[in-house]
Amino acid sequence: MEDVQMVKRIASANEAVREAQQGNGLSSEPIHLGHRLRRLRRDKGMTLEEAGRITGLAASTLSKIENNMMSPTFDVVQKLVSGLNIDITYLFGQSRGTEASGRRSVTKDGDGRVMETQVYRHRLLATELVHKRILPFVTRIKARSLADFTEWSCHAGEEFFYVLSGEVCFNTEHYEPVVLGAGDSIYIDSGMRHACYSTSKEDAEAIWINTG
């Protein structure tokens, strides 16, 4: 019965979230993901412990994210999106909720929503579209060695990585590391643990596309 009541609260809160998103514009400025997460959790009437159970994340981790003491990895973001039953654009873009057939999205140079961690700086594209089958973003690779990573990425789906500038060393579970330069690309099963770091003097930049 408790689980059923929680599902009802989540469904009701999601409707409120969709209404709150209407009419908002886009900005290329970084957003306060922690503030949005806290507001979403409270709108759903959940404690940190309850949110932790449905996302598979520790309550302490959620608290750090909400208080902007921790930048979540892409894997953590996917757990939030899946567990809280929301579209990723709610966390990273103020969306109009476009879902009609024949839709399109134009992102001008420098626009998009920024998600930054210690090792990557992602700029999410087409953030006004919800329920996308792919998640495209431009990534600046800040890491310089595997020692910079506290953990490798591992999540559901597949992904495509195309180097725009610089050089990277792309590491995947089960395979030898591969060095990729501008114009090179790699397509992987996201379920393999993976991480990449820049081997060039400047931060490398790449187009990264994940299945949603």
Accessible surface in RSA format (square Angstrom, percent):
REM  Atomic radii and reference values for relative SASA: ProtOr
REM  Chains: A
REM  Algorithm: Lee & Richards
REM  Probe-radius: 1.40
REM  Slices: 20
REM RES _ NUM      All-atoms   Total-Side   Main-Chain    Non-polar    All polar
REM                ABS   REL    ABS   REL    ABS   REL    ABS   REL    ABS   REL
RES MET A   1   170.64  88.4 128.81  85.2  41.83  99.6 116.02  98.6  54.62  72.4
RES GLU A   2   110.02  63.2 104.02  78.7   6.00  14.3  45.01  87.1  65.01  53.1
RES ASP A   3   110.72  77.6 107.95 107.4   2.77   6.5  32.44  76.3  78.29  78.1
RES VAL A   4    77.77  51.2  75.95  68.8   1.82   4.4  77.77  67.6   0.00   0.0
RES GLN A   5    91.57  51.2  89.95  65.7   1.62   3.9  22.62  48.1  68.95  52.3
RES MET A   6    14.48   7.5  14.48   9.6   0.00   0.0   7.87   6.7   6.61   8.8
RES VAL A   7    95.72  63.0  95.09  86.1   0.62   1.5  95.36  82.9   0.35   1.0
RES LYS A   8   138.55  67.6 131.24  80.5   7.31  17.4  80.77  72.7  57.78  61.5
RES ARG A   9    85.81  36.0  79.27  40.4   6.55  15.6  52.56  71.8  33.25  20.2
RES ILE A  10    17.58  10.0  17.58  13.1   0.00   0.0  17.58  12.7   0.00   0.0
RES ALA A  11    53.35  49.1  48.47  74.8   4.88  11.1  51.73  72.8   1.62   4.3
RES SER A  12    75.63  63.9  63.33  84.5  12.30  28.3  33.14  70.6  42.49  59.5
RES ALA A  13     5.57   5.1   0.60   0.9   4.97  11.3   5.17   7.3   0.40   1.1
RES ASN A  14     9.72   6.7   9.02   8.7   0.70   1.7   5.31  12.8   4.41   4.3
RES GLU A  15    90.69  52.1  90.69  68.6   0.00   0.0  39.79  77.0  50.90  41.6
RES ALA A  16    51.86  47.7  44.40  68.5   7.45  17.0  47.24  66.5   4.62  12.2
RES VAL A  17    10.00   6.6   7.66   6.9   2.33   5.6   9.98   8.7   0.02   0.0
RES ARG A  18   109.59  46.0 108.84  55.5   0.75   1.8  54.55  74.6  55.04  33.4
RES GLU A  19   128.07  73.5 113.40  85.8  14.68  34.9  42.94  83.0  85.14  69.5
RES ALA A  20    73.31  67.4  47.09  72.7  26.22  59.7  59.60  83.9  13.72  36.3
RES GLN A  21    17.14   9.6  16.11  11.8   1.03   2.4   6.88  14.6  10.26   7.8
RES GLN A  22   106.63  59.6  89.75  65.6  16.88  40.2  43.34  92.3  63.29  48.0
RES GLY A  23    54.24  66.9   0.00   N/A  54.24  66.9  24.60  67.5  29.64  66.4
RES ASN A  24    49.10  33.9  44.51  43.0   4.59  11.0   3.18   7.7  45.92  44.4
RES GLY A  25    47.39  58.4   0.00   N/A  47.39  58.4  34.13  93.7  13.26  29.7
RES LEU A  26    90.84  50.6  55.85  40.0  34.99  87.9  56.32  39.6  34.52  92.9
RES SER A  27    45.02  38.0  35.55  47.4   9.48  21.8  35.61  75.8   9.41  13.2
RES SER A  28    40.91  34.6  30.56  40.8  10.34  23.8   3.45   7.3  37.46  52.5
RES GLU A  29   115.07  66.1 114.75  86.8   0.32   0.8  47.42  91.7  67.65  55.2
RES PRO A  30    81.25  59.2  64.85  59.1  16.40  59.6  65.15  53.8  16.10 100.1
RES ILE A  31    33.50  19.1  12.42   9.3  21.08  50.8  16.09  11.6  17.42  47.3
RES HIS A  32   115.15  62.9 109.79  76.3   5.36  13.7  73.23  75.5  41.93  48.8
RES LEU A  33    17.70   9.9  16.08  11.5   1.62   4.1  16.08  11.3   1.62   4.4
RES GLY A  34     0.97   1.2   0.00   N/A   0.97   1.2   0.00   0.0   0.97   2.2
RES HIS A  35    92.92  50.8  87.37  60.7   5.55  14.2  56.48  58.2  36.44  42.4
RES ARG A  36    22.82   9.6  22.30  11.4   0.52   1.2   8.49  11.6  14.33   8.7
RES LEU A  37     3.17   1.8   3.17   2.3   0.00   0.0   3.17   2.2   0.00   0.0
RES ARG A  38    49.38  20.7  49.38  25.2   0.00   0.0  12.62  17.2  36.76  22.3
RES ARG A  39   130.02  54.6 125.44  63.9   4.58  10.9  56.20  76.8  73.83  44.7
RES LEU A  40     0.00   0.0   0.00   0.0   0.00   0.0   0.00   0.0   0.00   0.0
RES ARG A  41    23.73  10.0  23.73  12.1   0.00   0.0   2.05   2.8  21.67  13.1
RES ARG A  42   155.28  65.2 135.71  69.2  19.57  46.6  48.68  66.5 106.61  64.6
RES ASP A  43    79.60  55.8  50.63  50.4  28.97  68.5  12.64  29.8  66.96  66.8
RES LYS A  44     1.48   0.7   0.00   0.0   1.48   3.5   1.42   1.3   0.06   0.1
RES GLY A  45    46.87  57.8   0.00   N/A  46.87  57.8  30.13  82.7  16.74  37.5
RES MET A  46     6.99   3.6   0.11   0.1   6.87  16.4   1.51   1.3   5.47   7.3
RES THR A  47    70.76  50.3  67.28  68.2   3.48   8.3  67.76  91.0   3.00   4.5
RES LEU A  48    43.67  24.3  41.49  29.7   2.19   5.5  41.49  29.1   2.19   5.9
RES GLU A  49   101.98  58.6  97.31  73.6   4.68  11.1  52.06 100.7  49.92  40.8
RES GLU A  50    29.91  17.2  29.84  22.6   0.08   0.2   3.32   6.4  26.59  21.7
RES ALA A  51     3.27   3.0   3.27   5.0   0.00   0.0   3.27   4.6   0.00   0.0
RES GLY A  52     7.33   9.0   0.00   N/A   7.33   9.0   4.54  12.5   2.79   6.2
RES ARG A  53   158.06  66.4 124.74  63.6  33.31  79.3  75.38 103.0  82.67  50.1
RES ILE A  54    54.87  31.2  31.01  23.1  23.86  57.5  37.62  27.1  17.26  46.8
RES THR A  55     8.77   6.2   0.23   0.2   8.54  20.4   2.68   3.6   6.09   9.2
RES GLY A  56    59.50  73.4   0.00   N/A  59.50  73.4  35.88  98.5  23.62  52.9
RES LEU A  57    18.49  10.3  11.06   7.9   7.43  18.7  14.34  10.1   4.15  11.2
RES ALA A  58    58.22  53.5  40.58  62.6  17.64  40.1  51.31  72.3   6.90  18.3
RES ALA A  59    28.96  26.6  21.62  33.4   7.35  16.7  21.88  30.8   7.08  18.8
RES SER A  60    70.77  59.8  59.99  80.1  10.78  24.8  47.23 100.6  23.54  33.0
RES THR A  61    29.37  20.9  28.58  29.0   0.80   1.9   5.21   7.0  24.17  36.5
RES LEU A  62     2.42   1.3   2.42   1.7   0.00   0.0   2.42   1.7   0.00   0.0
RES SER A  63    34.87  29.5  34.41  45.9   0.46   1.1  10.03  21.4  24.84  34.8
RES LYS A  64    99.77  48.7  99.40  61.0   0.37   0.9  42.15  37.9  57.62  61.4
RES ILE A  65     1.89   1.1   0.78   0.6   1.10   2.7   0.78   0.6   1.10   3.0
RES GLU A  66     4.37   2.5   4.15   3.1   0.22   0.5   0.00   0.0   4.37   3.6
RES ASN A  67    76.73  52.9  57.30  55.4  19.43  46.8  14.46  34.8  62.27  60.2
RES ASN A  68    80.75  55.7  48.79  47.1  31.96  77.0  29.26  70.4  51.49  49.8
RES MET A  69   142.51  73.8 103.69  68.6  38.82  92.4  90.71  77.1  51.80  68.6
RES MET A  70    67.69  35.1  53.36  35.3  14.33  34.1  54.80  46.6  12.89  17.1
RES SER A  71    61.12  51.6  42.58  56.8  18.54  42.7   9.71  20.7  51.41  72.0
RES PRO A  72    10.05   7.3   9.95   9.1   0.10   0.4   9.95   8.2   0.10   0.6
RES THR A  73    39.07  27.8  38.17  38.7   0.90   2.1  38.89  52.2   0.18   0.3
RES PHE A  74    19.86   9.9  15.92   9.9   3.94  10.2  15.92   9.7   3.94  11.3
RES ASP A  75    18.40  12.9  17.00  16.9   1.40   3.3  10.61  25.0   7.78   7.8
RES VAL A  76    12.29   8.1  12.29  11.1   0.00   0.0  12.29  10.7   0.00   0.0
RES VAL A  77     0.00   0.0   0.00   0.0   0.00   0.0   0.00   0.0   0.00   0.0
RES GLN A  78    36.62  20.5  32.53  23.8   4.09   9.7  18.60  39.6  18.02  13.7
RES LYS A  79    99.73  48.7  94.57  58.0   5.16  12.3  54.52  49.1  45.21  48.2
RES LEU A  80     0.06   0.0   0.06   0.0   0.00   0.0   0.06   0.0   0.00   0.0
RES VAL A  81    31.18  20.5  29.78  27.0   1.41   3.4  29.78  25.9   1.41   3.8
RES SER A  82    90.23  76.2  66.32  88.5  23.91  55.1  35.92  76.5  54.31  76.1
RES GLY A  83    16.61  20.5   0.00   N/A  16.61  20.5   8.07  22.1   8.55  19.1
RES LEU A  84     1.04   0.6   1.04   0.7   0.00   0.0   1.04   0.7   0.00   0.0
RES ASN A  85    97.38  67.2  87.00  84.1  10.38  25.0  16.32  39.3  81.05  78.3
RES ILE A  86    20.16  11.5   3.35   2.5  16.81  40.5  12.36   8.9   7.81  21.2
RES ASP A  87    26.81  18.8  17.93  17.8   8.88  21.0  12.67  29.8  14.14  14.1
RES ILE A  88    11.01   6.3   9.57   7.1   1.44   3.5   9.57   6.9   1.44   3.9
RES THR A  89     2.20   1.6   1.65   1.7   0.54   1.3   2.09   2.8   0.11   0.2
RES TYR A  90    11.95   5.6  11.94   6.8   0.01   0.0   9.32   7.0   2.63   3.2
RES LEU A  91     0.00   0.0   0.00   0.0   0.00   0.0   0.00   0.0   0.00   0.0
RES PHE A  92     2.46   1.2   2.46   1.5   0.00   0.0   2.46   1.5   0.00   0.0
RES GLY A  93     0.30   0.4   0.00   N/A   0.30   0.4   0.00   0.0   0.30   0.7
RES GLN A  94    65.99  36.9  63.58  46.5   2.41   5.7   5.84  12.4  60.15  45.6
RES SER A  95     0.00   0.0   0.00   0.0   0.00   0.0   0.00   0.0   0.00   0.0
RES ARG A  96   138.31  58.1 127.82  65.2  10.49  25.0  41.47  56.7  96.84  58.7
RES GLY A  97    26.92  33.2   0.00   N/A  26.92  33.2  11.10  30.5  15.83  35.4
RES THR A  98    46.93  33.4  39.77  40.3   7.15  17.0  31.98  43.0  14.95  22.6
RES GLU A  99   102.00  58.6  75.29  57.0  26.71  63.6  24.25  46.9  77.75  63.5
RES ALA A 100    71.08  65.4  56.19  86.7  14.89  33.9  67.66  95.3   3.42   9.1
RES SER A 101   116.18  98.2  82.13 109.6  34.05  78.4  56.11 119.5  60.07  84.2
RES GLY A 102    84.43 104.1   0.00   N/A  84.43 104.1  43.21 118.6  41.22  92.3
RES ARG A 103    82.05  34.4  50.74  25.9  31.30  74.5  22.94  31.4  59.11  35.8
RES ARG A 104   196.44  82.5 173.80  88.6  22.64  53.9  69.76  95.3 126.68  76.8
RES SER A 105    34.69  29.3   2.37   3.2  32.32  74.4   4.29   9.1  30.40  42.6
RES VAL A 106    92.00  60.5  64.58  58.5  27.42  66.1  67.77  58.9  24.23  65.7
RES THR A 107    47.03  33.4  15.64  15.9  31.39  74.8  13.23  17.8  33.80  51.1
RES LYS A 108   142.41  69.5 138.80  85.2   3.61   8.6  84.93  76.4  57.48  61.2
RES ASP A 109   144.65 101.3 110.67 110.2  33.98  80.4  45.38 106.8  99.27  99.0
RES GLY A 110    40.52  50.0   0.00   N/A  40.52  50.0  31.07  85.3   9.45  21.2
RES ASP A 111    62.08  43.5  62.08  61.8   0.00   0.0  13.65  32.1  48.43  48.3
RES GLY A 112     8.90  11.0   0.00   N/A   8.90  11.0   5.46  15.0   3.44   7.7
RES ARG A 113    10.64   4.5  10.64   5.4   0.00   0.0   0.59   0.8  10.06   6.1
RES VAL A 114     8.00   5.3   2.59   2.3   5.41  13.0   2.59   2.2   5.41  14.7
RES MET A 115    10.89   5.6   7.09   4.7   3.80   9.1   8.86   7.5   2.03   2.7
RES GLU A 116    73.37  42.1  59.74  45.2  13.63  32.5  24.39  47.2  48.98  40.0
RES THR A 117    13.27   9.4   9.26   9.4   4.01   9.6  12.04  16.2   1.23   1.9
RES GLN A 118   152.18  85.1 127.66  93.3  24.52  58.4  53.38 113.6  98.80  74.9
RES VAL A 119    16.79  11.1  16.79  15.2   0.00   0.0  16.79  14.6   0.00   0.0
RES TYR A 120    16.35   7.6  16.35   9.3   0.00   0.0  14.67  11.0   1.67   2.1
RES ARG A 121    67.70  28.4  65.70  33.5   2.00   4.8   2.05   2.8  65.65  39.8
RES HIS A 122     8.19   4.5   8.19   5.7   0.00   0.0   3.91   4.0   4.28   5.0
RES ARG A 123    39.11  16.4  39.11  19.9   0.00   0.0   8.07  11.0  31.04  18.8
RES LEU A 124    12.00   6.7  12.00   8.6   0.00   0.0  12.00   8.4   0.00   0.0
RES LEU A 125    38.42  21.4  36.69  26.2   1.73   4.3  36.69  25.8   1.73   4.7
RES ALA A 126    15.23  14.0  14.25  22.0   0.98   2.2  14.35  20.2   0.88   2.3
RES THR A 127     4.48   3.2   3.50   3.5   0.98   2.3   1.80   2.4   2.68   4.1
RES GLU A 128    33.72  19.4  33.72  25.5   0.00   0.0  20.32  39.3  13.40  10.9
RES LEU A 129    15.85   8.8  15.85  11.3   0.00   0.0  15.85  11.1   0.00   0.0
RES VAL A 130     9.70   6.4   9.70   8.8   0.00   0.0   9.70   8.4   0.00   0.0
RES HIS A 131   109.87  60.0  90.68  63.0  19.19  49.1  64.27  66.2  45.60  53.1
RES LYS A 132    28.51  13.9  14.76   9.1  13.75  32.7  11.64  10.5  16.87  18.0
RES ARG A 133   217.80  91.4 202.71 103.3  15.09  35.9  78.33 107.1 139.46  84.5
RES ILE A 134    82.49  46.9  82.49  61.5   0.00   0.0  82.49  59.4   0.00   0.0
RES LEU A 135    16.75   9.3  16.25  11.6   0.49   1.2  16.75  11.8   0.00   0.0
RES PRO A 136    23.45  17.1  22.16  20.2   1.28   4.7  22.16  18.3   1.28   8.0
RES PHE A 137     4.98   2.5   4.98   3.1   0.00   0.0   4.98   3.0   0.00   0.0
RES VAL A 138    18.31  12.0  16.89  15.3   1.42   3.4  16.89  14.7   1.42   3.8
RES THR A 139     0.00   0.0   0.00   0.0   0.00   0.0   0.00   0.0   0.00   0.0
RES ARG A 140    82.12  34.5  80.95  41.3   1.17   2.8  31.38  42.9  50.74  30.8
RES ILE A 141     0.00   0.0   0.00   0.0   0.00   0.0   0.00   0.0   0.00   0.0
RES LYS A 142    53.28  26.0  40.86  25.1  12.42  29.6  23.07  20.8  30.20  32.2
RES ALA A 143     1.90   1.7   0.00   0.0   1.90   4.3   1.90   2.7   0.00   0.0
RES ARG A 144    96.57  40.5  82.58  42.1  13.98  33.3  59.83  81.8  36.74  22.3
RES SER A 145    43.53  36.8  43.50  58.1   0.03   0.1  34.98  74.5   8.55  12.0
RES LEU A 146    63.81  35.5  55.21  39.5   8.60  21.6  55.45  38.9   8.36  22.5
RES ALA A 147    96.61  88.8  55.78  86.1  40.83  92.9  68.30  96.2  28.31  75.0
RES ASP A 148    62.34  43.7  46.80  46.6  15.54  36.7  16.53  38.9  45.81  45.7
RES PHE A 149    27.49  13.8   7.18   4.4  20.32  52.9   9.37   5.7  18.13  51.9
RES THR A 150   130.50  92.8  89.90  91.1  40.60  96.7  77.64 104.3  52.86  79.9
RES GLU A 151    99.26  57.0  83.66  63.3  15.60  37.1  32.68  63.2  66.59  54.4
RES TRP A 152    58.86  23.6  49.85  24.1   9.01  21.2  38.09  20.3  20.77  33.7
RES SER A 153    22.83  19.3  19.74  26.3   3.09   7.1   4.27   9.1  18.57  26.0
RES CYS A 154    58.19  44.0  43.43  48.4  14.76  34.7  12.83  32.5  45.36  48.9
RES HIS A 155    21.15  11.6   8.46   5.9  12.68  32.4  18.15  18.7   2.99   3.5
RES ALA A 156    85.75  78.8  66.52 102.7  19.23  43.7  76.64 107.9   9.11  24.1
RES GLY A 157    33.12  40.8   0.00   N/A  33.12  40.8  20.72  56.9  12.40  27.8
RES GLU A 158    79.12  45.4  78.54  59.4   0.58   1.4  15.93  30.8  63.19  51.6
RES GLU A 159     5.16   3.0   2.48   1.9   2.68   6.4   3.37   6.5   1.79   1.5
RES PHE A 160    66.85  33.4  66.54  41.2   0.31   0.8  66.59  40.4   0.26   0.8
RES PHE A 161     1.28   0.6   1.26   0.8   0.02   0.0   1.26   0.8   0.02   0.1
RES TYR A 162    79.48  37.1  79.48  45.2   0.00   0.0  44.64  33.5  34.84  42.9
RES VAL A 163     0.22   0.1   0.00   0.0   0.22   0.5   0.00   0.0   0.22   0.6
RES LEU A 164    69.95  39.0  48.53  34.7  21.42  53.9  49.38  34.7  20.57  55.4
RES SER A 165    52.08  44.0  50.44  67.3   1.63   3.8  40.73  86.7  11.35  15.9
RES GLY A 166    33.06  40.8   0.00   N/A  33.06  40.8  19.01  52.2  14.05  31.5
RES GLU A 167    68.96  39.6  68.96  52.2   0.00   0.0  11.14  21.5  57.82  47.2
RES VAL A 168     0.01   0.0   0.01   0.0   0.00   0.0   0.01   0.0   0.00   0.0
RES CYS A 169    10.35   7.8  10.35  11.5   0.00   0.0   0.86   2.2   9.49  10.2
RES PHE A 170     1.54   0.8   0.50   0.3   1.04   2.7   0.50   0.3   1.04   3.0
RES ASN A 171     5.74   4.0   5.63   5.4   0.10   0.3   1.54   3.7   4.19   4.1
RES THR A 172    11.65   8.3   5.86   5.9   5.79  13.8   0.61   0.8  11.04  16.7
RES GLU A 173    57.25  32.9  51.19  38.7   6.06  14.4  17.86  34.6  39.38  32.2
RES HIS A 174   148.74  81.3  98.27  68.3  50.48 129.1  76.50  78.8  72.24  84.1
RES TYR A 175   150.10  70.1 131.47  74.8  18.64  48.5  90.32  67.9  59.78  73.7
RES GLU A 176   149.49  85.8 135.80 102.7  13.69  32.6  62.23 120.4  87.26  71.2
RES PRO A 177    74.53  54.3  53.47  48.7  21.06  76.5  53.57  44.2  20.96 130.3
RES VAL A 178    59.19  38.9  55.95  50.7   3.24   7.8  59.19  51.4   0.00   0.0
RES VAL A 179    86.92  57.2  66.94  60.6  19.99  48.2  66.94  58.2  19.99  54.2
RES LEU A 180    12.61   7.0  12.61   9.0   0.00   0.0  12.61   8.9   0.00   0.0
RES GLY A 181    19.61  24.2   0.00   N/A  19.61  24.2  16.96  46.6   2.65   5.9
RES ALA A 182    67.70  62.2  39.08  60.3  28.61  65.1  39.40  55.5  28.29  75.0
RES GLY A 183    44.88  55.4   0.00   N/A  44.88  55.4  20.83  57.2  24.05  53.9
RES ASP A 184    62.43  43.7  58.21  57.9   4.22  10.0  10.42  24.5  52.01  51.9
RES SER A 185    53.45  45.2  30.18  40.3  23.27  53.6   0.13   0.3  53.32  74.7
RES ILE A 186    35.51  20.2  28.53  21.3   6.98  16.8  35.20  25.3   0.31   0.8
RES TYR A 187   134.93  63.0 109.91  62.5  25.02  65.1  88.50  66.5  46.43  57.2
RES ILE A 188    10.79   6.1   5.89   4.4   4.90  11.8  10.79   7.8   0.00   0.0
RES ASP A 189    81.96  57.4  75.46  75.1   6.50  15.4  25.07  59.0  56.90  56.7
RES SER A 190     0.19   0.2   0.19   0.3   0.00   0.0   0.00   0.0   0.19   0.3
RES GLY A 191    39.24  48.4   0.00   N/A  39.24  48.4  23.97  65.8  15.27  34.2
RES MET A 192    26.19  13.6  24.50  16.2   1.69   4.0  20.32  17.3   5.87   7.8
RES ARG A 193   104.90  44.0 104.90  53.5   0.00   0.0  31.36  42.9  73.53  44.6
RES HIS A 194     3.51   1.9   3.10   2.2   0.41   1.0   1.41   1.5   2.10   2.4
RES ALA A 195     1.33   1.2   0.33   0.5   1.00   2.3   1.33   1.9   0.00   0.0
RES CYS A 196     0.05   0.0   0.00   0.0   0.05   0.1   0.00   0.0   0.05   0.1
RES TYR A 197    41.97  19.6  41.97  23.9   0.00   0.0   8.22   6.2  33.75  41.6
RES SER A 198     1.01   0.9   0.00   0.0   1.01   2.3   0.00   0.0   1.01   1.4
RES THR A 199    62.11  44.2  26.31  26.7  35.80  85.3  33.91  45.5  28.20  42.6
RES SER A 200    29.05  24.5  18.29  24.4  10.75  24.8  25.68  54.7   3.37   4.7
RES LYS A 201   192.23  93.8 157.92  96.9  34.31  81.7 112.34 101.1  79.88  85.1
RES GLU A 202   124.17  71.3 122.20  92.5   1.96   4.7  57.00 110.2  67.17  54.8
RES ASP A 203    44.12  30.9  27.91  27.8  16.21  38.3   6.46  15.2  37.66  37.6
RES ALA A 204     0.08   0.1   0.08   0.1   0.00   0.0   0.08   0.1   0.00   0.0
RES GLU A 205    65.55  37.6  65.53  49.6   0.01   0.0   6.97  13.5  58.58  47.8
RES ALA A 206     0.08   0.1   0.08   0.1   0.00   0.0   0.08   0.1   0.00   0.0
RES ILE A 207    56.43  32.1  56.43  42.0   0.00   0.0  56.43  40.6   0.00   0.0
RES TRP A 208    11.75   4.7  11.75   5.7   0.00   0.0  11.74   6.3   0.02   0.0
RES ILE A 209    47.02  26.8  45.96  34.2   1.05   2.5  45.96  33.1   1.05   2.9
RES ASN A 210     3.56   2.5   3.56   3.4   0.00   0.0   0.63   1.5   2.93   2.8
RES THR A 211    46.93  33.4  44.85  45.5   2.08   5.0  42.46  57.0   4.48   6.8
RES GLY A 212    69.42  85.6   0.00   N/A  69.42  85.6  33.69  92.5  35.73  80.0
END  Absolute sums over single chains surface
CHAIN  1 A    11105.6       8826.3       2279.3       5814.6       5291.1
END  Absolute sums over all chains
TOTAL         11105.6       8826.3       2279.3       5814.6       5291.1
